Amino acid sequence: MTPRAAHSELHLSHRSNWLRAAVLGANDGIVSTASLVLGVAASGASGSAIATAGVAGLVAGALSMAAGEYVSVSSQRDAEEADIRLEDRELREDPDGELLELARIYEQRGLSSDLALSVARELTRRGSLTAHVRDELGLEDERRARPLQAAWASALSFSAGAALPLIAVVAAPASAREAVTVVATLLALAVLGDVGARLGGAPRLAGTLRVVVWGAVAMGVTAGIGAVIGSV
Ligand SMILES: [Zn+2]
């Protein structure tokens, strides 16, 4: 493998982490909004009531995704920062021990002990905390937890997903509202399921089917409940 190939592979894996989160958020937005509008539609509600419920569902879902993601990524961030503070203290209290520790890490990765020690010395000269944070704690700068970024990304991807069934249900003529929404939703889920499967390295057909089937189940259940409540 050429160095160039290894380089582009690394970038793909970085990007796919981010993309996978976006695909999940969009998936959530599509399924929950489609189910919501179908449930309300099945109760016999008017077009404007369906649209109101859909918009409220989009906003509520996006905000709740953002809040949940912010809280969870923040606590991950706190844990990372506590680890870094601990490492910083160890480096000040026992620099020689920490140098040997770093050398042992490179040795375990396959360097001879002499080379490992000189790599550890050189990286320690350039910035001991950076070297320990990256190679001992495994916290690469590009992958550090970023609460605000995570919150925005999930709110945006949820909204983008939710907009699709919402547009379908509003744009469709009243007589074909449910059918158009179901078809548009299943198509969107199939595309997303395929993208998600490719990013995750899963078999494409199985990954796509899984997403489509669970989306169909969610829509069927809420439409059924909506119909029952509407007839009461
Ligand atoms: Zn250390």
Residues whose N, C-alpha, C, O or C-beta is under 5 A from the ligand:
A	BS01	ZN	E98 H132 E136
